[in-house]
């Protein structure tokens, strides 16, 4: 989480609001989600070529976590926070 983050804050996964307690909880300076979140890695040449040629699309899980909070009297958005596995 951002270093200047203070409560209250809002959390979004793929643009959908999340609720503390049911969707995630806070452990130290980390948000821990109840479900597994993943970010799509780089595409290999064969997969990239098949996408480029329209043979196949990519449908891998590619989650994005954003946090909205107030800092210095302004609303700030920390977008695309890094994902770590426990």
BASE-894036 format. One record per residue (C-alpha): y, x, z; residue in one letter. Coordinates in steps of 0.05 Angstrom, whole numbers. Example, Ala and Ser with C-alpha at 12.3 -4.5 7.8 and 13.67 -1.06 7.14 Angstrom:
# BASE-894036
+--------+--------+--------+------+
:     yy :     xx :     zz : type :
+--------+--------+--------+------+
:    -90 :    246 :    156 :    A :
:    -21 :    273 :    143 :    S :
+--------+--------+--------+------+
END
This chain:
# BASE-894036
+--------+--------+--------+------+
:     yy :     xx :     zz : type :
+--------+--------+--------+------+
:      0 :      0 :      0 :    X :
:     71 :     23 :    -11 :    X :
:    100 :     66 :     46 :    X :
:    160 :     20 :     59 :    X :
:    118 :    -43 :     61 :    X :
:    131 :    -89 :    120 :    X :
:    110 :   -160 :    136 :    X :
:    117 :   -212 :    110 :    X :
:     89 :   -195 :     41 :    X :
:     53 :   -233 :    -14 :    X :
:     -9 :   -208 :    -50 :    X :
:    -31 :   -227 :   -121 :    X :
:    -94 :   -210 :   -159 :    X :
:    -87 :   -220 :   -234 :    X :
:    -25 :   -262 :   -220 :    X :
:    -60 :   -309 :   -172 :    X :
:    -35 :   -313 :   -100 :    X :
:    -84 :   -289 :    -47 :    X :
:    -88 :   -311 :     26 :    X :
:    -96 :   -263 :     83 :    X :
:   -158 :   -280 :    123 :    X :
:   -195 :   -316 :     68 :    X :
:   -184 :   -271 :      7 :    X :
:   -166 :   -205 :     39 :    X :
:   -150 :   -171 :    105 :    X :
:   -109 :   -111 :    125 :    X :
:   -143 :    -48 :    151 :    X :
:    -92 :      6 :    169 :    X :
:    -51 :     16 :    106 :    X :
:   -102 :    -16 :     59 :    X :
:   -116 :    -86 :     33 :    X :
:   -191 :   -101 :     37 :    X :
:   -214 :   -157 :     -9 :    X :
:   -273 :   -202 :      2 :    X :
:   -295 :   -196 :    -70 :    X :
:   -306 :   -133 :   -112 :    X :
:   -246 :   -113 :   -154 :    X :
:   -254 :    -67 :   -215 :    X :
:   -209 :    -34 :   -265 :    X :
:   -233 :    -23 :   -336 :    X :
:   -244 :     50 :   -353 :    X :
:   -228 :     85 :   -418 :    X :
:   -264 :     61 :   -479 :    X :
:   -313 :    107 :   -513 :    X :
:   -307 :    119 :   -588 :    X :
:   -362 :     69 :   -608 :    X :
:   -332 :     13 :   -566 :    X :
:   -261 :     29 :   -589 :    X :
:   -284 :     29 :   -662 :    X :
:   -321 :    -37 :   -655 :    X :
:   -257 :    -68 :   -624 :    X :
:   -214 :    -38 :   -680 :    X :
:   -260 :    -64 :   -734 :    X :
:   -266 :   -133 :   -702 :    X :
:   -341 :   -127 :   -692 :    X :
:   -337 :   -138 :   -617 :    X :
:   -285 :   -149 :   -563 :    X :
:   -279 :   -120 :   -494 :    X :
:   -293 :   -167 :   -437 :    X :
:   -298 :   -120 :   -378 :    X :
:   -269 :   -137 :   -311 :    X :
:   -198 :   -108 :   -306 :    X :
:   -165 :   -131 :   -241 :    X :
:    -92 :   -118 :   -223 :    X :
:    -65 :   -121 :   -151 :    X :
:      9 :   -133 :   -140 :    X :
:     46 :   -138 :    -73 :    X :
:    114 :   -172 :    -66 :    X :
:    155 :   -153 :     -4 :    X :
:    226 :   -142 :     20 :    X :
:    257 :    -72 :     25 :    X :
:    330 :    -58 :     39 :    X :
:    348 :   -132 :     32 :    X :
:    317 :   -137 :    -37 :    X :
:    251 :   -166 :    -62 :    X :
:    207 :   -111 :    -89 :    X :
:    143 :   -115 :   -130 :    X :
:     91 :    -60 :   -125 :    X :
:     50 :    -72 :   -187 :    X :
:    -18 :    -46 :   -209 :    X :
:    -37 :    -16 :   -142 :    X :
:    -96 :     33 :   -144 :    X :
:   -165 :      5 :   -129 :    X :
:   -213 :     42 :    -84 :    X :
:   -285 :     26 :    -66 :    X :
:   -307 :     27 :      7 :    X :
+--------+--------+--------+------+
END
